[in-house]
Amino acid sequence: MSNLANLDIKSLIYTIIALLVAIIPHEIAHGYVAYLCGDTTAKDDGRLSLNPLNHIDPVGLISMIVFRFGWAKAVPINPNRFKGNRKMASFLVSIAGVCTNLIIGTIVGIILVYLQYTNSPLTPLFFEIFWYNIMLGVFNLVPLPPLDGSKVIATLLPTNLEFKFYKYEKYFYIVLVVLLFSGVISKFISPIIFKIINTILALGINLWNTILF
């Protein structure tokens, strides 16, 4: 019984670490790209920090652990402060978190292959980090508010439709929750997630086979 309890605690710790590694860089990426585009709101709010307390919503983190669906504190962005092309800046800010997750996921996935080769005790932790980065990266591309995919779509709309989209986006939150708990979104994105995971692992295997053998 005690061994089972220890395993559960270890699994929980790994999950929390993996979530922090996936969520914090994601949020920093949004704020940092906004800063590069001229908006210092996130920087002024302390959101370009690695401190988890600046990014984590406790309820959202617990929800992620229990229901596999959660949220972090929203990064404050003020598009009116963007320099140059507002739509391009909005697009870059919106996609920054997803790109960060996929980049981290790719790097960790390649390392994971090596850890599996060497039977490292760190393999379960790196698998969790790998999984959550790829999963969150793909999940955030779903084009429903408040996910990043909806903001990417909004930047591609004509300005008048973009403003209407943001005006009514709160009503889409209900749609997102319904689709999540009905399993529709999972059925849609799971094949994409596993395709990316398998591709990265295959890349890692080929890379390490070339280097090690």
C-alpha positions in Angstrom: 0.0 0.0 0.0 2.8 2.4 0.9 4.6 1.7 -2.4 1.4 2.6 -4.3 1.0 5.8 -2.3 4.6 6.7 -3.1 4.1 6.1 -6.7 1.0 8.3 -6.7 2.8 11.1 -5.0 5.7 10.8 -7.4 3.3 10.8 -10.4 1.6 13.9 -9.0 4.9 15.7 -8.6 6.0 14.8 -12.1 2.6 16.1 -13.4 2.9 19.4 -11.6 6.5 19.9 -12.8 5.5 19.0 -16.4 2.6 21.5 -16.2 4.8 24.3 -14.9 7.4 23.6 -17.7 4.5 23.7 -20.3 2.5 26.6 -18.9 5.1 29.2 -17.7 7.2 29.4 -21.0 3.8 29.5 -22.9 2.6 32.5 -20.9 6.0 34.3 -21.0 6.2 33.8 -24.8 2.9 35.7 -25.2 4.1 38.6 -23.0 7.6 38.7 -24.5 6.5 38.8 -28.1 3.9 41.5 -27.1 6.9 43.4 -25.5 8.9 43.1 -28.7 5.9 44.5 -30.6 5.8 47.5 -28.4 3.3 46.6 -25.7 4.9 46.6 -22.2 1.7 45.7 -20.4 2.8 42.1 -19.6 6.3 43.3 -18.6 4.9 46.0 -16.3 2.6 43.4 -14.7 5.5 41.1 -13.9 4.5 38.4 -16.4 8.0 38.1 -18.0 9.1 36.3 -14.9 9.8 32.5 -14.3 8.1 32.8 -10.9 5.2 30.3 -11.1 3.1 32.5 -8.8 3.0 35.2 -11.5 1.4 32.7 -14.0 -0.5 29.9 -12.2 -4.1 30.0 -11.3 -4.5 27.5 -8.5 -8.0 26.4 -9.5 -6.9 26.1 -13.1 -3.9 24.0 -12.2 -6.0 21.6 -10.0 -8.5 21.4 -12.9 -5.7 20.5 -15.3 -4.5 17.7 -13.0 -7.9 16.3 -12.3 -9.8 16.9 -15.5 -7.0 17.3 -18.0 -8.4 20.8 -18.7 -7.4 23.9 -17.0 -6.0 27.4 -17.4 -3.4 29.9 -16.2 -3.6 33.6 -15.4 -4.4 35.4 -18.7 -1.5 37.5 -19.9 -2.5 41.2 -20.1 -2.1 42.4 -23.7 -3.0 45.8 -25.1 -3.1 45.7 -28.9 -3.4 49.5 -29.0 0.2 49.7 -27.9 1.5 47.6 -30.7 3.9 49.3 -33.1 3.5 48.9 -36.9 1.0 46.4 -38.2 -1.5 45.6 -35.4 -2.9 42.5 -37.0 0.5 41.0 -37.6 1.6 41.8 -34.1 -1.6 40.2 -32.7 -1.0 37.1 -34.8 2.6 36.8 -33.6 1.6 37.3 -29.9 -1.3 34.7 -30.3 0.8 32.0 -31.9 3.9 32.5 -29.6 2.7 30.3 -26.8 1.9 27.4 -29.1 5.2 27.6 -30.9 7.0 27.7 -27.6 5.2 24.5 -26.5 6.0 22.7 -29.7 9.7 23.7 -29.6 10.1 22.6 -26.0 8.2 19.4 -26.8 10.4 18.6 -29.7 13.6 19.2 -27.7 12.3 17.2 -24.7 11.1 14.4 -27.0 14.5 14.0 -28.5 16.1 13.9 -25.1 13.4 11.4 -24.0 14.6 8.9 -26.6 18.1 9.1 -25.3 16.9 8.6 -21.7 14.9 5.5 -22.8 18.1 4.1 -24.5 19.9 4.5 -21.2 17.1 3.4 -18.9 17.3 6.7 -17.0 15.1 7.2 -13.9 14.2 10.6 -15.4 12.3 9.0 -18.3 8.8 9.2 -16.7 9.4 12.9 -15.8 10.6 13.8 -19.3 7.7 11.9 -20.8 5.2 14.0 -18.8 6.9 17.2 -19.9 6.9 16.0 -23.5 3.3 15.0 -23.4 2.0 18.2 -21.8 3.9 20.5 -24.1 2.7 18.8 -27.3 -0.9 18.4 -25.9 -1.2 22.0 -24.8 0.4 23.2 -28.0 -2.2 21.4 -30.1 -5.1 22.1 -27.8 -4.5 25.8 -27.8 -4.9 25.8 -31.6 -8.6 24.9 -31.3 -10.3 28.0 -32.7 -12.6 28.6 -29.8 -12.2 31.4 -27.2 -10.3 31.8 -24.9 -7.8 29.5 -26.7 -5.0 30.9 -28.8 -6.4 29.5 -31.9 -9.4 31.8 -31.7 -7.2 34.8 -31.5 -5.2 33.6 -34.5 -8.4 33.2 -36.5 -9.5 36.7 -35.3 -6.4 38.3 -36.7 -7.2 36.9 -40.2 -10.7 38.4 -40.2 -11.5 41.8 -41.7 -11.4 44.4 -38.9 -15.2 44.9 -38.6 -15.7 41.1 -38.2 -12.7 40.9 -35.8 -14.3 43.4 -33.4 -17.6 41.5 -33.6 -15.8 38.2 -32.9 -14.3 39.7 -29.7 -17.6 41.2 -28.8 -19.4 37.9 -28.7 -16.4 35.6 -27.8 -17.7 35.0 -24.3 -20.6 33.0 -25.6 -18.2 30.6 -27.3 -16.8 29.7 -23.8 -19.9 27.6 -23.2 -19.4 25.9 -26.6 -15.8 25.0 -25.6 -16.8 23.5 -22.3 -19.6 21.4 -23.9 -17.3 20.1 -26.6 -14.6 19.3 -24.0 -16.7 17.3 -21.6 -18.6 15.6 -24.5 -15.2 14.3 -25.8 -15.7 15.9 -29.2 -12.5 18.0 -29.0 -10.5 15.0 -27.7 -11.6 12.9 -30.7 -10.6 15.7 -33.1 -7.2 16.6 -31.6 -5.9 13.3 -30.3 -4.9 11.9 -33.7 -3.0 15.2 -34.3 -1.3 15.0 -30.9 -0.2 11.4 -31.4 1.0 12.0 -35.0 3.2 14.8 -33.7 4.5 12.7 -30.8 5.3 9.8 -33.1 7.0 12.0 -35.6 9.2 13.6 -32.9 10.1 10.2 -31.4 11.0 8.9 -34.8 13.2 11.9 -35.4 14.9 11.3 -32.0 15.4 7.6 -32.8 17.0 8.4 -36.1 19.2 11.2 -34.6 20.5 9.1 -31.7 21.0 6.0 -33.9 23.2 8.2 -36.1 25.1 9.7 -33.2 25.5 6.6 -31.0 25.8 3.9 -33.6 
